[in-house]
Amino acid sequence: RVVSAEVRQPNGQYVAIDPNATYTVATNNFVRQGGDGYSAMRDRAIDPYDYGEPLEDVVAAYINGHSPLRVQLDGRITSR
């Protein structure tokens, strides 16, 4: 569960997301098409720009080109 999210300003400071603002978001085709319940990404996008290969193809190509993978955590995600 996400407990907070902030947006980086041009001056480098982070501020809370404004529920009345419009933001540009980059995501993968799965989420963009409403996957995992993100229907707003599918139904309410303003000027969506869908470009590139599907996520499953990109991930498969990466794994094929970088095997064996070395997976490690970088500490950005924490739980309470």
Contacts in CASP RR format, 6 or more apart in sequence:
PFRMAT RR
TARGET T0000
AUTHOR 0000-0000-0000
METHOD contacts of the structure
MODEL  1
RVVSAEVRQPNGQYVAIDPNATYTVATNNFVRQGGDGYSAMRDRAIDPYD
YGEPLEDVVAAYINGHSPLRVQLDGRITSR
3 80 0 8 1.000
4 16 0 8 1.000
5 16 0 8 1.000
5 17 0 8 1.000
6 14 0 8 1.000
6 15 0 8 1.000
6 16 0 8 1.000
6 17 0 8 1.000
7 14 0 8 1.000
7 15 0 8 1.000
7 16 0 8 1.000
7 17 0 8 1.000
7 18 0 8 1.000
7 23 0 8 1.000
8 14 0 8 1.000
9 15 0 8 1.000
17 23 0 8 1.000
22 46 0 8 1.000
25 41 0 8 1.000
27 41 0 8 1.000
28 55 0 8 1.000
29 50 0 8 1.000
29 52 0 8 1.000
29 54 0 8 1.000
29 55 0 8 1.000
30 36 0 8 1.000
30 54 0 8 1.000
30 55 0 8 1.000
31 38 0 8 1.000
31 41 0 8 1.000
32 41 0 8 1.000
32 42 0 8 1.000
32 45 0 8 1.000
32 48 0 8 1.000
32 50 0 8 1.000
33 41 0 8 1.000
33 42 0 8 1.000
34 41 0 8 1.000
34 42 0 8 1.000
34 43 0 8 1.000
35 41 0 8 1.000
35 42 0 8 1.000
63 69 0 8 1.000
END
